[in-house]
Amino acid sequence: MRILLLEDDVMLNRAITEFLQSRKYEVRTARDGNNCLRILDMEEFDLLILDINVPDINGFEVLEFLHKRNKVIPTIYISALIDIEDISRAFELGCYDYLKKPFHLKELSLRIDKISQAKILPQKDKKLSDSYSFNPNTLTLLYNNEVQSLTKRQIQIIQLLTKFKNSVVNYDMFREFVWNDEIDNATIRAEVNRVKKSLKEDFITNVRGLGYMIEYEKEKV
């Protein structure tokens, strides 16, 4: 599991990092909100552990920023704030847990285990080309991390092609998953072509007589 920790207190940051690493977690750290967002722009994480009162951009604003980008990452807030209004705001933003400081590191570990056991860890974005990716959690197509506007049917087409990436999706699969109807191949081709024309980078390959596929091997590290 890859964890991003936002904590401005140097000693606590180091203590949490060393503890989680001893538990075999991969940990990346930030001590201010701006750096945290820069890291999130470049890397993927399974879990966020966020302090709230940190320099530049606070922990609440970090999660608000992710919502605007349609990114869903399980989050645990760690904070000295004990006002019910702050705690309520944290959960309204969609955090999974709120741990009040001071806390025992073993307690943090138990909260992380609870998230893992609940199987709420999101699937990572699926790279479809150098610039495009698909988020299976929010069902959104992203171009350089910007959400692209598509119809429901067009999203279903991308979702199906992504699910079977590097394999041919035949016309019967389109009929069953996207249309749930006995439509002809020409209708399917017309809709896929509309999707292709809307793309800034065409990553959908026509396999003559069979269907379509997405071929892309390079995954984001």
LOMAR-577912 format. One line per field, with one value per residue: x, z, y of N, C-alpha, C, O in turn. Coordinates in pm, 1 decimal. Each point is the difference from the previous one (the first is absolute). Example, Ala and Ser with C-alpha at 12.3 -4.5 7.8 and 13.67 -1.06 7.14 Angstrom:
BEGIN
n.u: [1319.0, -138.6]
n.w: [780.0, -138.5]
n.v: [-569.0, 106.9]
ca.u: [-89.0, 82.0]
ca.w: [0.0, 6.0]
ca.v: [119.0, 119.0]
c.u: [90.0, -77.0]
c.w: [0.0, 73.0]
c.v: [120.0, 109.0]
o.u: [103.6, 50.9]
o.w: [66.5, 16.9]
o.v: [-1.9, 110.8]
REM end
This chain:
BEGIN
n.u: [84.5, -126.6, 185.9, -203.8, 219.3, -204.2, 220.0, -137.6, -150.3, 152.9, -20.2, -145.2, 65.3, 147.6, -85.0, -104.5, 122.2, 101.2, -134.6, -47.0, 157.7, -22.7, -138.3, 207.8, -16.4, -139.3, 200.6, -201.3, 196.7, -156.1, 121.5, -24.9, -137.7, 119.0, 118.8, -119.7, -42.9, 162.6, 6.4, -134.0, 113.1, 135.6, -106.3, 73.9, -210.6, 121.6, 191.2, -198.4, 210.0, -213.2, 199.3, -56.2, 45.8, -69.5, 222.4, 0.2, 68.6, -189.4, 19.8, -63.4, 145.5, 120.3, -85.7, 21.7, 203.7, 44.5, -81.3, 126.9, 143.9, -161.3, 95.5, 6.0, 15.9, 18.1, -180.4, 221.8, -193.2, 169.5, -121.7, 107.4, -22.3, -53.1, 83.3, -169.7, 34.3, 145.7, -63.2, -122.3, 115.2, 95.6, -135.4, -13.1, 183.2, -108.9, 18.2, 203.6, 170.7, -70.1, 196.3, -115.8, 44.9, 176.1, 166.9, -143.4, 222.5, 29.5, 0.4, 193.7, 155.1, -36.0, 84.8, 219.9, 68.8, -27.6, 162.1, 189.0, -10.2, 40.2, 222.9, 89.9, 135.7, 65.6, -176.7, 168.5, 96.1, -186.9, 204.0, -61.9, 77.6, 91.8, -162.5, -8.7, -179.0, 38.6, -156.8, 138.7, 154.7, 153.4, 131.3, 215.3, -101.4, 187.0, -43.1, 156.2, -90.9, 13.2, -125.3, -9.6, -24.1, -89.9, -37.1, -215.6, -130.2, -9.6, -140.3, -216.8, -40.5, -29.5, -204.0, -159.2, -19.4, -114.9, -224.1, -72.3, 50.8, 21.2, -201.7, -1.7, -36.4, -66.2, -32.7, 87.1, 221.9, 65.7, -5.0, 168.7, 202.6, 47.6, 15.8, 158.5, 150.6, -204.8, 172.7, -57.4, 74.0, -163.8, -168.2, 21.1, -34.4, -217.3, -99.2, 22.3, -129.3, -204.7, -27.1, -25.5, -209.7, -103.3, 56.9, 78.5, -108.0, 58.1, -157.8, -140.5, 43.0, 34.5, -150.3, 144.2, -192.5, 156.7, 153.8, -31.1, 148.7, 26.0, 98.4, 1.8, 203.0, 28.6, 115.4, -202.8, 192.3]
n.w: [0.0, -166.5, 120.0, -7.5, 36.4, 87.4, -19.0, 95.9, 104.5, 34.4, 191.3, 9.9, -80.8, 118.8, 161.1, -61.5, -44.5, 165.8, 99.2, -92.5, 34.0, 200.2, -51.6, -24.7, 161.1, -175.9, 84.3, -33.7, -22.4, 155.0, -84.4, -215.2, 68.0, 46.5, 190.9, 176.2, 10.5, 103.3, 223.5, 118.2, 8.0, 177.0, 191.7, -19.7, 49.1, 149.0, 45.9, 75.7, 12.0, 59.6, -31.5, 206.4, 216.4, -211.3, 7.5, 1.3, -22.9, 48.4, 212.7, 125.8, 55.6, 172.8, 208.6, 116.5, 89.0, 191.7, 180.6, 73.3, 144.6, 144.9, 151.0, -72.3, 168.1, -2.0, 117.3, 31.2, 106.4, -59.4, 181.9, -26.6, -223.1, 153.5, -116.4, 143.8, 72.8, 169.5, 212.8, 100.4, 81.3, 201.1, 178.5, 87.3, 125.4, 183.0, 160.7, -25.3, -13.3, 209.0, -84.2, 181.8, -67.8, 47.6, -138.8, 53.9, 27.5, 213.3, 135.9, 18.4, 140.7, 212.0, 56.1, 48.5, 205.1, 151.6, 2.5, 115.9, 222.1, 43.8, 11.4, 163.6, 50.6, -1.4, -141.9, -49.4, 26.9, -124.2, 33.4, -62.4, 138.8, -190.7, -157.0, -130.7, 100.7, 78.3, 28.5, 58.7, 78.9, -116.4, -37.2, 65.8, -157.1, 14.7, 11.1, -15.3, 9.6, -224.3, 169.7, -56.6, -140.0, 162.7, -207.6, 56.2, -164.0, -14.0, 145.6, -59.3, -140.2, 68.3, 78.3, -153.4, -105.8, 125.0, -1.1, -194.9, 179.2, -187.9, 38.2, -118.3, -63.0, 75.5, -215.2, -27.1, -39.1, -211.0, -149.9, 17.3, -89.0, -220.3, -150.4, 28.0, -167.3, -66.1, 110.6, -142.2, -144.8, -152.6, 77.8, -19.7, -198.1, -45.7, 99.3, -90.9, -177.0, 65.7, 51.2, -158.1, -80.8, 139.0, -118.2, 208.0, 107.0, -217.3, 160.1, -120.6, 92.7, -200.0, 126.5, -161.9, -15.0, 88.4, -65.2, 222.9, -55.6, 206.5, -150.5, 184.4, -88.0, -143.2, 142.5, 54.3, -36.6]
n.v: [-120.3, 83.8, 39.9, 97.5, 33.0, 34.7, 45.2, 152.2, -127.3, 160.9, 113.9, 171.9, 200.5, 122.4, 132.8, 190.9, 184.0, 111.2, 150.4, 200.9, 155.7, 99.2, 172.0, 82.6, 158.0, 7.6, 55.5, 94.8, 104.8, 57.3, 172.3, -55.9, 165.1, 186.7, 10.5, 70.4, 221.0, 115.1, -7.1, 136.5, 194.1, -9.9, 51.6, -212.1, 66.2, -119.2, 112.5, 79.7, 81.2, 39.5, 100.2, 64.2, -27.9, 38.2, -27.9, 225.5, -210.7, 109.5, -72.8, 175.2, 162.9, -78.5, -9.3, 190.5, 34.8, -105.3, 106.9, 171.4, -96.0, 60.7, 137.7, -212.7, 149.4, -223.3, 67.7, 24.8, 41.7, 136.1, -43.4, 196.9, -3.1, 155.9, 175.7, 26.9, 210.6, 24.4, -35.6, 160.2, 175.3, -32.8, 8.7, 206.2, 37.1, -74.5, 155.7, -91.5, 146.1, -46.5, 70.9, -64.2, 210.5, -130.7, -60.2, -163.8, -2.9, -62.0, 180.3, 115.0, -82.4, 60.2, 201.7, 8.3, -62.1, 163.6, 155.3, -39.8, 22.8, 218.2, -35.8, 129.1, -172.7, 213.1, -0.7, -137.1, 203.5, 8.4, -86.1, 208.0, 158.4, 71.1, 0.2, -181.7, 95.8, -207.9, 160.1, -168.5, 140.8, 116.2, -181.9, -0.5, 127.5, -125.7, 221.3, -161.8, -207.6, 17.9, 80.2, -218.6, 173.7, -125.1, -78.9, 20.6, 78.5, 223.2, 100.3, 5.5, 169.9, 213.8, 52.7, 32.4, 197.0, 149.0, -4.3, 88.7, 129.3, 123.5, 93.9, -190.6, 213.3, -200.8, -58.3, -204.6, 6.2, 40.9, -168.2, -147.7, 33.9, -10.7, -167.6, -158.6, 0.9, -55.4, 88.5, 166.9, -155.1, -24.9, -125.8, -222.5, -104.2, -30.6, -175.6, -204.9, -42.3, -64.5, -218.6, -157.1, -0.4, -142.4, -183.1, 29.9, -166.2, 1.3, -20.6, 126.3, -200.1, 95.9, -110.2, 58.5, 119.3, 137.0, 150.8, -18.5, 160.8, -85.1, 133.0, -128.9, 39.8, 170.8, -127.5, 80.3, 112.4]
ca.u: [-84.5, 72.8, -63.3, 53.2, -17.7, 15.0, 17.6, 104.0, 88.1, 111.5, 18.1, -114.6, 10.3, 102.0, -44.3, -104.8, 60.9, 81.8, -89.7, -72.3, 97.7, 27.5, -115.1, 14.8, -71.0, 82.8, -46.6, 50.3, -39.1, -1.5, -15.1, -90.3, -104.4, 40.4, 83.1, -89.6, -72.5, 96.1, 24.4, -121.8, -7.4, 99.3, 3.6, -124.9, 5.3, -113.5, -53.6, 53.9, -7.0, 13.6, -19.9, -86.9, 68.3, 134.0, 25.7, -43.7, -134.3, -27.7, -42.2, -133.7, 9.1, 60.2, -106.3, -88.8, 68.1, -12.0, -138.8, -15.0, 66.8, -68.3, 87.4, -51.1, 103.4, -33.5, 75.8, -7.5, 49.5, 61.9, -4.3, -22.6, -130.3, -99.2, -131.4, -90.7, -17.9, 113.0, -15.8, -111.9, 45.4, 87.4, -81.2, -76.7, 90.4, 13.4, 109.0, -42.5, 22.9, 53.6, 77.3, 36.4, 131.6, 103.5, -50.1, 102.3, 23.6, -69.8, -139.1, -1.4, 12.9, -129.8, -92.3, 40.0, -42.7, -146.4, -25.7, 39.0, -95.3, -127.3, 19.5, -45.8, 111.0, -44.9, 81.3, 79.6, -33.2, 53.0, 58.6, -47.5, 95.6, 93.4, -70.5, -133.4, -17.6, -140.2, -15.6, -110.0, -78.0, -93.3, -42.7, 31.8, 114.1, 86.0, 104.9, 97.8, -66.0, -119.5, -117.0, -57.0, -145.5, -52.3, -133.3, -0.8, 30.8, 140.8, 76.1, -13.4, 88.9, 136.6, 9.6, 10.4, 130.0, 102.8, -7.0, 63.4, 112.3, 92.9, -76.9, -104.6, -138.7, -77.5, -128.4, -95.1, 29.6, -57.0, -145.2, -41.0, 41.0, -32.0, -135.1, -94.8, -103.0, 46.8, 22.9, 91.5, 140.7, 18.8, -33.2, 112.9, 112.8, -27.6, 18.2, 142.6, 64.6, -26.1, 94.4, 134.3, 11.0, 5.3, 126.6, 116.6, 101.9, -81.1, 59.1, -90.5, 36.7, -103.2, 43.7, -94.9, -85.7, -14.3, -41.4, 96.2, 83.9, 98.3, 132.4, 93.0, 69.5, 73.7, -81.9, 54.2, 66.1]
ca.w: [0.0, -6.5, 87.8, 1.6, 131.8, 10.7, 140.7, 2.8, 115.4, -47.5, 82.0, -18.3, -137.8, -4.6, 81.2, -73.4, -118.3, 37.8, 50.2, -112.2, -78.8, 72.2, -29.6, -142.4, -86.7, -73.8, 49.7, -57.0, 97.4, -31.9, 122.6, -27.5, -94.2, -139.4, -37.8, -1.4, -126.7, -106.9, 1.5, -47.9, -144.4, -68.3, 46.6, 42.8, 136.7, 45.1, 123.7, 45.1, 141.8, -10.6, 106.7, -50.7, 11.1, -57.9, -77.7, -138.5, -26.9, 111.6, -34.6, -57.3, -137.6, -81.9, -39.9, -89.8, -129.3, -60.9, -44.9, -124.9, -103.0, -1.9, 52.3, 125.4, 71.9, 143.0, 76.9, 145.6, 54.4, 132.8, 33.3, 138.2, 4.2, 64.2, -13.1, -76.4, -132.8, -80.6, -21.9, -93.3, -133.4, -50.2, -49.7, -114.3, -115.2, -41.8, 62.4, 53.2, 144.0, 59.9, 116.8, 76.1, 62.8, -31.5, -15.3, -2.0, -137.2, -22.4, -32.3, -141.6, -74.1, 5.8, -90.6, -136.8, -19.8, -16.1, -137.7, -87.2, 16.0, -58.5, -145.6, -65.6, -72.2, -137.5, -111.4, -54.5, -134.8, -104.8, -109.6, -131.7, -95.6, 73.2, 62.0, 48.5, 98.7, 39.1, 142.9, 15.3, 119.9, -30.5, -139.5, -73.6, -90.1, 32.8, -93.8, 84.6, 130.9, -8.2, -33.3, -132.3, -3.5, -90.7, 34.7, 77.8, -88.7, -39.1, 116.7, 5.9, -103.4, 53.0, 113.8, -53.3, -65.7, 104.4, 73.5, -81.8, -67.5, -69.7, -58.0, -90.2, 46.0, -121.7, -9.1, 94.3, 132.6, 0.2, 6.7, 133.0, 107.9, -22.8, -49.2, 51.0, -104.1, -125.7, -102.9, -102.2, 13.1, -53.3, 108.1, 93.0, -64.0, -4.4, 133.7, 32.2, -80.7, 64.5, 111.6, -55.4, -50.9, 112.7, 70.0, -44.1, -27.5, -31.4, 55.2, -29.0, -127.3, -69.1, -44.6, -110.4, 0.0, 133.2, 100.3, 32.6, 115.8, 43.0, 18.6, 68.9, 99.6, 97.3, 115.6, 85.3, 118.0]
ca.v: [120.3, 126.0, 98.5, 136.3, 61.4, 145.8, 36.0, 102.5, -18.7, -82.2, -119.4, -89.1, -48.5, -106.0, -113.6, -71.0, -59.9, -115.3, -103.7, -60.5, -74.1, -125.2, -85.5, -33.8, 92.5, 95.7, 129.9, 126.0, 101.6, 142.9, 78.8, 111.9, -37.2, 16.1, -113.9, -115.0, -0.1, -27.9, -144.4, -65.8, 19.6, -82.5, -138.4, -61.7, -51.6, -80.2, 57.9, 127.9, 33.8, 145.4, 96.3, 107.3, 129.3, -5.0, 122.1, 23.2, -53.1, -90.5, -135.8, 3.5, 50.2, -106.5, -92.2, 74.8, 3.7, -132.8, -15.1, 74.5, -78.8, -129.9, -104.5, -54.8, -74.1, -10.3, 98.8, 9.0, 126.6, 0.4, 143.0, 42.2, 66.7, -86.5, 63.1, -86.5, 56.9, -45.4, -143.9, -15.1, 39.5, -106.8, -111.0, 50.5, -4.4, -138.8, -75.2, -129.8, -4.0, 123.0, -39.3, 119.6, 2.3, -99.7, -135.7, -103.7, -42.9, -126.9, 32.3, 36.3, -125.2, -68.6, 70.2, -35.7, -139.1, 0.9, 41.7, -110.4, -109.2, 41.9, -8.8, 122.0, 62.2, 20.0, -45.1, 108.2, 43.2, -86.8, 77.0, -42.7, 55.5, 86.0, 112.9, -37.3, -106.0, -19.5, -25.6, -95.6, 31.6, 108.6, -18.6, 121.6, -0.5, 112.8, 38.5, 70.9, 14.2, 83.5, -80.6, 24.9, -10.3, -102.5, -47.8, -123.3, -112.7, 8.8, -44.6, -145.7, -54.2, 10.2, -91.8, -136.0, -14.2, 3.8, -126.7, -103.8, 63.7, -89.9, -110.4, 47.9, 2.7, -25.0, 69.5, -59.3, 54.9, 135.5, -11.9, -44.2, 89.4, 141.5, 23.2, -98.4, -4.2, -61.7, 100.4, -49.7, 39.1, 135.5, 93.3, -4.7, 68.0, 143.8, 57.7, -5.2, 104.7, 128.7, 8.0, 18.4, 136.6, 93.9, -16.5, 76.2, -101.0, -117.4, -121.9, -111.8, -63.5, -77.8, -132.3, -19.0, -118.0, -59.0, 96.0, 105.5, -26.5, 98.4, -60.4, 89.9, -79.4, 81.1, 36.4, 105.9, -55.9]
c.u: [87.4, -78.0, 68.9, -35.5, 25.3, 2.8, 116.7, 93.8, 109.8, 12.0, -114.2, 0.2, 96.5, -46.9, -105.8, 59.7, 77.6, -87.3, -70.3, 94.6, 35.9, -112.3, -7.7, -87.0, 101.2, -53.2, 71.1, -48.1, 2.6, -22.9, -82.3, -96.4, 39.4, 82.6, -82.7, -74.4, 92.6, 27.8, -121.6, -18.3, 89.0, -7.3, -138.4, 17.1, -127.5, -68.5, 67.9, -15.3, 32.3, -18.4, -84.9, 71.2, 145.3, 20.8, -59.2, -144.8, -31.5, -54.2, -139.7, 6.0, 64.0, -108.3, -99.8, 58.3, -14.8, -141.8, -21.8, 64.4, -61.4, 91.3, -51.7, 109.0, -41.5, 92.3, -24.3, 54.0, 62.4, 12.3, -18.9, -134.1, -104.3, -140.5, -86.7, -22.3, 113.0, -11.5, -111.5, 42.6, 86.5, -82.3, -89.4, 84.1, 28.9, 115.7, -55.7, 13.2, 61.8, 66.1, 47.5, 139.6, -14.1, -62.3, 118.2, 15.2, -68.9, -146.3, -12.8, 6.6, -132.0, -101.6, 31.4, -43.9, -150.0, -37.8, 32.6, -101.7, -135.7, 3.6, -53.0, 113.0, -36.1, 89.9, 76.3, -53.4, 66.8, 51.3, -45.2, 90.6, 97.1, -72.3, -133.8, 7.2, -147.8, -4.8, -120.2, -85.5, -106.7, -56.2, 20.0, 122.5, 79.4, 102.7, 97.0, -64.0, -119.6, -117.5, -56.4, -151.0, -44.3, -141.6, 11.2, 38.9, 146.6, 91.3, -5.7, 89.9, 143.9, 20.3, 19.4, 135.8, 114.3, 5.9, 73.4, 116.0, 97.3, -66.1, -109.8, -135.9, -87.4, -137.4, -103.2, 21.6, -53.6, -151.1, -46.8, 28.3, -51.4, -146.5, -104.6, -117.8, 60.4, 13.4, 100.8, 141.3, 24.4, -28.4, 114.0, 119.5, -19.0, 24.7, 147.0, 75.3, -24.3, 93.6, 139.2, 20.0, 10.6, 134.1, 109.0, 115.5, -75.4, 68.9, -87.2, 30.2, -116.9, 61.0, -101.9, -75.0, -25.3, -54.5, 106.5, 83.0, 85.6, 130.6, 91.4, 62.6, 61.0, -93.2, 68.4, 56.9, -37.7]
c.w: [0.0, 77.5, -15.9, 134.3, -8.7, 147.4, 10.3, 119.7, -37.2, 77.5, -19.7, -140.4, -6.4, 76.3, -73.8, -120.2, 35.3, 49.9, -115.9, -89.9, 67.0, -19.8, -148.9, -92.8, -72.3, 30.3, -70.5, 93.0, -58.5, 130.2, -22.5, -111.2, -145.7, -48.4, -8.0, -133.4, -117.7, -9.2, -55.4, -149.8, -75.3, 34.2, 43.4, 139.7, 32.7, 121.3, 28.5, 151.1, 8.5, 133.9, -59.8, 2.4, -44.3, -84.5, -140.7, -22.6, 108.3, -47.5, -56.6, -148.3, -93.2, -50.3, -92.7, -140.4, -71.7, -51.0, -133.5, -116.9, -14.2, 41.3, 136.7, 63.9, 146.4, 83.6, 149.9, 39.9, 136.3, 41.4, 149.3, 13.3, 56.2, -5.5, -90.7, -141.4, -93.8, -33.6, -101.2, -142.3, -61.5, -59.0, -116.4, -127.4, -44.9, 61.3, 57.6, 151.7, 46.3, 130.7, 72.7, 60.6, 148.8, -11.4, 0.8, -144.4, -31.1, -35.9, -147.0, -86.3, -2.8, -93.5, -146.4, -31.5, -25.3, -142.9, -96.6, 5.2, -60.0, -152.3, -72.3, -75.7, -146.9, -101.3, -55.7, -137.3, -100.7, -114.8, -133.5, -112.1, 81.0, 77.8, 62.2, 106.2, 35.9, 147.2, 20.0, 123.1, -30.0, -141.2, -80.2, -87.6, 24.9, -109.9, 74.8, 132.5, 0.5, -47.8, -135.8, 2.0, -106.2, 43.4, 79.8, -86.7, -41.9, 115.4, 11.2, -104.0, 48.6, 114.4, -47.4, -64.5, 101.6, 75.6, -74.0, -80.8, -52.7, -46.9, -88.1, 68.9, -123.7, 7.8, 96.9, 141.4, 11.7, 15.0, 141.9, 107.6, -17.0, -37.1, 63.6, -96.0, -126.8, -109.2, -100.6, 21.0, -44.3, 107.7, 101.7, -57.8, 0.4, 135.6, 41.3, -78.2, 57.9, 118.9, -52.0, -49.1, 112.5, 72.0, -58.2, -37.7, -19.6, 48.6, -25.0, -140.0, -55.4, -46.2, -102.5, 10.8, 137.4, 103.5, 22.5, 120.6, 33.8, 24.5, 64.3, 114.8, 110.9, 111.5, 80.5, 126.1, 123.6]
c.v: [124.5, 106.7, 134.6, 62.7, 150.1, 35.5, 97.5, -11.2, -100.7, -130.7, -100.1, -59.4, -118.0, -124.1, -83.2, -72.2, -126.3, -115.3, -71.8, -79.9, -132.1, -100.6, -34.0, 84.8, 88.6, 139.5, 114.9, 109.7, 140.8, 74.7, 127.1, -40.4, 11.7, -118.1, -127.4, -9.5, -27.0, -149.2, -75.0, 14.7, -98.5, -148.3, -48.1, -60.4, -77.1, 61.1, 132.9, 9.7, 148.8, 69.8, 113.4, 134.4, -12.3, 125.4, -4.4, -42.5, -101.3, -135.0, -8.6, 37.7, -102.5, -94.1, 68.0, 6.7, -134.4, -23.5, 70.0, -74.3, -139.2, -115.0, -43.5, -84.8, -7.4, 88.5, -14.8, 137.3, -24.8, 146.7, 22.3, 71.6, -95.3, 60.1, -85.6, 52.3, -43.4, -148.5, -26.2, 34.8, -109.2, -113.8, 42.7, -1.9, -142.7, -75.9, -130.3, -4.0, 131.6, -38.4, 125.9, -15.1, 34.1, -138.9, -97.0, -48.5, -132.5, 24.9, 39.8, -125.0, -76.2, 64.8, -34.5, -143.2, -8.1, 38.7, -113.3, -113.1, 33.4, -1.0, 122.7, 68.2, 11.1, -68.8, 120.1, 39.8, -92.2, 86.9, -58.1, 49.2, 85.4, 110.1, -36.6, -109.8, -7.5, -34.9, -92.9, 25.2, 104.6, -8.7, 128.8, -21.7, 126.6, 22.2, 89.3, 40.5, 94.1, -85.2, 42.2, -24.4, -100.1, -36.9, -129.5, -119.3, 0.8, -42.1, -152.1, -67.5, 1.4, -98.1, -144.5, -24.4, -1.4, -132.3, -111.0, 58.1, -103.7, -129.4, 59.4, -7.2, -16.2, 66.3, -56.6, 53.4, 142.2, -6.6, -32.6, 104.7, 142.5, 20.0, -91.0, -15.2, -60.0, 105.7, -53.0, 54.5, 143.3, 105.1, 6.5, 75.3, 150.5, 65.0, -1.7, 107.4, 138.8, 19.7, 32.9, 143.6, 102.8, -3.3, 88.5, -92.9, -130.8, -126.9, -123.2, -53.6, -80.7, -131.8, -46.4, -132.8, -60.1, 97.8, 105.5, -42.3, 120.3, -74.5, 103.0, -76.1, 83.2, 44.5, 108.7, -60.8, 79.4]
o.u: [94.5, -118.1, 122.8, -117.2, 106.1, -102.2, 111.6, 109.5, -28.6, 14.5, 22.8, -30.5, -30.6, 21.3, 6.7, -33.5, -17.0, 28.6, -6.0, -36.9, 25.1, 19.3, -100.8, -27.4, 105.9, -116.2, 122.5, -113.1, 73.0, -65.6, -21.0, 26.1, -40.0, -22.8, 23.4, -9.6, -39.7, 8.1, 14.8, -60.8, -29.1, 47.2, -89.6, 105.2, -106.7, -116.7, 119.6, -104.7, 113.4, -100.7, -6.9, 6.7, 90.0, -97.8, -23.5, -90.4, 77.4, -30.5, -27.2, -65.6, -31.1, -3.4, -50.6, -72.6, -27.1, -18.7, -68.4, -41.9, 51.4, -8.3, -23.3, 36.6, -25.6, 121.1, -113.3, 112.9, -54.4, 63.0, -57.2, -43.3, -16.8, -95.3, 45.5, -25.2, -23.6, 25.0, 13.1, -37.2, -10.4, 31.1, -29.7, -52.6, 62.6, 38.5, -117.7, -75.2, 57.5, -65.7, 73.7, 34.3, -89.4, -103.5, 114.1, -99.3, -41.5, -58.9, -95.8, -70.2, -35.6, -80.2, -90.9, -49.9, -46.5, -91.6, -75.8, -35.9, -73.1, -102.6, -63.1, -18.4, -46.1, 117.4, -50.0, -66.2, 114.7, -76.1, 10.9, -0.4, -5.0, 47.3, -49.7, 85.9, -76.5, 71.4, -114.1, -108.4, -114.7, -83.7, -92.9, 95.5, -55.6, 61.3, -34.3, 16.6, -54.8, 11.6, -17.9, -48.4, 24.8, -38.9, 106.5, 77.6, 62.9, 102.7, 100.1, 54.9, 71.7, 104.5, 83.3, 63.4, 99.4, 108.0, 63.2, 22.5, 29.1, 68.1, -42.9, -37.0, -3.8, -39.1, -83.0, -95.7, -52.7, -58.6, -98.1, -84.9, -43.1, -66.7, -116.5, -116.1, 121.6, -76.9, 67.7, 21.1, 86.6, 68.6, 35.1, 64.1, 95.2, 56.8, 48.7, 91.5, 87.3, 50.0, 67.8, 107.1, 53.4, 27.2, 6.4, 96.2, -57.8, 101.8, 31.8, -8.3, -62.9, 95.2, -108.6, 59.3, -84.0, -94.4, 57.8, -36.3, 22.0, 5.4, 35.4, -70.5, 11.2, -92.1, 122.7, -67.1, 45.7]
o.w: [78.2, -25.7, -2.8, 36.3, -44.6, 68.2, -40.7, -1.9, -30.9, -60.0, -12.5, -18.4, -58.1, -45.3, -0.7, -27.2, -64.6, -26.8, -3.0, -51.9, -67.7, 16.0, -47.6, -113.2, 54.1, -27.7, -12.1, 48.4, -94.6, 91.4, 93.3, -76.0, -81.5, -109.2, -86.6, -58.4, -96.4, -109.3, -77.8, -64.2, -114.5, -76.6, 26.5, 32.7, -56.1, 27.3, -23.7, 54.9, -24.8, 68.2, -122.1, -102.6, 80.9, -38.0, -56.2, 1.9, 21.0, -117.7, -83.0, -84.4, -119.1, -118.3, -92.8, -98.4, -120.0, -105.9, -88.0, -114.7, -73.8, -54.3, 88.2, -53.4, 60.7, -21.6, 44.8, -34.3, 82.3, -70.2, 71.1, 111.2, -49.6, 52.1, -104.3, -91.6, -117.3, -112.9, -87.4, -95.1, -119.4, -108.2, -88.1, -109.8, -103.7, -51.4, 34.8, 67.3, -79.6, 92.0, -56.7, 55.7, 37.3, 60.8, -25.0, -70.6, -113.5, -78.2, -67.4, -100.5, -102.0, -63.5, -81.1, -109.0, -81.1, -58.3, -93.3, -103.5, -44.5, -66.1, -105.1, -54.4, -59.0, 25.5, 1.4, -67.5, 18.3, -61.2, -24.0, -110.1, 123.0, 104.9, 87.0, -4.6, -22.3, 46.1, -19.6, 12.2, 42.8, -39.7, -62.5, 38.2, 3.2, -49.2, 37.4, 48.0, 106.2, -99.1, -27.4, 66.6, -119.0, 114.7, 5.2, 43.2, -10.1, -22.2, 32.6, 25.1, -12.4, 9.1, 54.0, 24.2, -17.9, 30.6, 61.4, -115.3, 66.6, -36.6, 20.8, 56.9, -85.5, 103.7, 52.0, 75.2, 104.6, 76.6, 48.4, 85.3, 96.9, 55.9, 12.4, 40.2, -18.6, -96.2, 25.8, 76.2, 53.8, 6.2, 49.4, 69.4, 21.8, 7.5, 59.6, 53.1, -7.8, 23.6, 53.9, 18.5, -20.8, 84.7, -121.1, -65.0, 94.7, -55.7, 47.2, -98.9, 72.3, -78.1, 35.2, 11.1, 14.2, 72.3, -95.7, 73.7, -83.3, 81.0, -60.7, 87.9, 113.2, -23.1, 6.7, 68.3, 109.9]
o.v: [10.6, 23.4, 8.4, 9.4, 43.6, -6.9, -31.9, 56.3, -115.7, -106.6, -120.3, -117.9, -104.1, -112.5, -122.9, -115.3, -103.4, -116.7, -122.9, -105.4, -99.7, -120.5, -52.4, -40.0, 31.7, 29.8, 1.2, -5.5, 29.3, -50.0, 77.4, -93.2, -83.2, -52.3, -84.4, -107.9, -65.4, -56.0, -94.3, -85.7, -34.7, -84.0, 80.1, -54.9, 24.8, -27.9, 16.4, -34.2, 41.0, -19.1, 14.5, 67.6, -22.6, 64.3, -106.9, 83.6, -93.3, -19.2, -86.8, -61.2, -4.0, -33.6, -63.1, -13.8, -3.5, -60.0, -52.5, 15.3, -84.1, -110.2, 82.7, -104.7, 104.0, 3.5, -17.5, 35.2, -73.6, 79.2, -82.6, 30.2, -111.4, -57.9, -47.0, -78.3, -28.8, -42.0, -85.6, -68.7, -28.3, -49.7, -80.7, -18.2, -22.1, -105.0, -8.6, -70.5, 74.2, -48.7, 80.7, -104.3, 75.9, -27.3, 38.8, -18.0, -23.6, -74.6, -37.9, -11.2, -59.1, -68.4, -17.7, -27.8, -80.0, -57.9, -26.7, -56.2, -88.5, 16.3, -10.7, 109.0, -97.7, -26.9, 112.5, -78.8, -40.8, 75.1, -120.2, -55.0, 0.2, 44.0, 71.5, -88.0, 93.8, -89.0, 41.9, -57.0, -12.9, 81.1, 51.1, -67.7, 109.8, -94.7, 112.2, 112.1, 29.7, -72.1, 118.6, -91.4, 19.3, 22.3, -61.4, -85.2, -105.3, -64.1, -63.7, -107.3, -99.3, -64.4, -72.7, -102.7, -70.3, -50.5, -85.9, -36.9, -99.3, -95.8, 113.5, -102.7, 88.5, 53.5, 74.5, 18.5, 37.9, 76.5, 56.5, 25.9, 62.5, 87.2, 37.9, -6.4, 2.7, 0.1, -99.5, 94.3, 68.9, 102.0, 107.2, 79.0, 75.0, 109.0, 96.2, 62.9, 86.5, 109.9, 87.4, 57.7, 109.0, 85.0, 21.2, 41.1, -53.3, -41.3, -109.1, 72.7, -77.4, -1.0, -46.1, -107.3, -88.8, -31.8, 51.5, -91.7, 87.9, -92.5, 101.1, -49.5, -47.2, 78.4, 5.8, -77.3, -31.5]
REM end
